[in-house]
Amino acid sequence: MSLTITMVIILLLIGLASGMLSGLIGVGGGIFIVPALVFFLAFQQKQAQGNSLGILLLPVGILAAWNYYKAGYIDIRLVLLVSLGFVVGGYFGSKLALSLPDAIVKKIFAIVMIVVALKLLFIDKDKKQDNTKPVINKTGQTKI
């Protein structure tokens, strides 16, 4: 997979939004990064999950991320770009959350959960299952 300027911008925005959500309401990885990679960049579910784990690698997801990496589902460049946005977004999201009343933060969390649940239940369409594994070459680039 080659990284275009547009893709780099999308990845940074995914990281920024994920970091903001993480700092604001304690979510970001599976609840935002995975659906964002699938929706905005047409990733397969395993690719999205593997890269999400790679982004959130240390320390909790290291063994799971290692398995996805060995299976060819992690692109290190993607992980680094989204992580950069996540760090910045996490800082600003936490600042925002700390400035808001608890009741508002709780409502934001609930709305995010409802929106994600509704999307998963009613909007996502079943996509044809593709069991081909991407191949990662020596430079870390993914070829599908």
N, C-alpha and C positions, 0 to 999 in steps of 0.2 A: 504494500500500500504506500503510495507516494503522498506526502503531505503538501497540499496546496496552501496558499495563503489563507483561503477561505476556511479550510479545514483547521488550520492552526488557530484562527480566530474563534471558530466554533468550540474547539477543545479548551481554549483559555476561558471562554465564556461559561462553558459547562463547569470548569474548575472553580471559577469565581462564584457562580450561583450555588454550587455544592458547598463551597466553603462558607458562603453566607448562610445557607440553610443549616449547616452544621453548627456554626457559631450561634445562630439565632434560636434554633429549636432542637438541636442535637441529632439531626439526620443529614444525610448527604450521599453516602455511598450507594447502597442498594436501592434506596428509595428515589434517588434523583439521578445519579450518574448512569446507572444501568438503563433506565428508560430513555434518558437523553441520548445516549450513544445509539440505542436502537432507533429512536424516532428521528433524530437529526442527522445521523451518519449511516443509517441503515446497517448497523452491526447485527450479526447473528447474536442470539442470546448468550451463548457461551463466550463469544468474543467480548461482549459488553461486561459480563460478569468477571471474566479473567482480568480485563483491563481495570475494572473497578477495584478488584482486590489488589492489583499491582499498585494502583494509586494510593490505596490505604494500607500499603504493605506492612509497615512496621508498627507495632510488633505483632498485633493480633492475627493478621491474615497471612503471615509469611509462609506457612506450610501449604495452605490452600493456593496461594498465589504461585508458589513453586510448582505445584502440580499443573496449574493452568499454563505456566510458562513452558514447562517441559512438553506439554501437549500442543504448544504453538499458538496459544490464544492470548498472548500478551505482547504488545508493541511498546518497547521501552520508551521510545520518543513520545508516544501518546501519554504514557504514564507521567513522564516528566512535565509535559506541558500542562496537563490538567492539574497536577500537583502544585505547580506554580500558582495557578489561578485559585486553587483551593486554599492555599496559605493566606493569600491576600483577602479572599472572600471570608475566610474564617475569622480573621481579625476584625473586619468591618461588621460581619454578622453578629459576632459576640458583643461588640460595642453597642450595636443597635438593640440587641436583646436586653442588655444590662440597663439601657436607658428607658425601656418600656415596662409598664406594669405587668405583673405575672399573668393577670387575666388576659391581657392582649396577646402575650406570647403563647399562652395556652390555646387561644382561639386561632392564631396563625398556624400552630402545629396541627390542630384539628382540620382546618381548611386544606392544608397541604395533603394530609392523609386522605381526606374525602376525595379531593381532585384526583389523586393517584389511583385510589380504589375505583372511582367511576371510570377513569380511562382504561384501567385493566379489565374491568367488567364489561364495558359497553362499547368502547371505541377501538381498542386494539383488534385487529383482524388476524386470524390464524394465517401464518405464512408457511409456505412450503418448507418442510424440514430439509435442511442441507447438512448432511453428515460428513462433508469433506472437510478435512483439517487444513488450516492455512499453514504454509511453510515459512519459517523465519530463516532468512539467509544469514551469513556471517556478520553482516553489518547491522543486524537487528531489524531489518525491514521485513514486513509480512507480505507474503504473496499468497493469494487465495486462488 
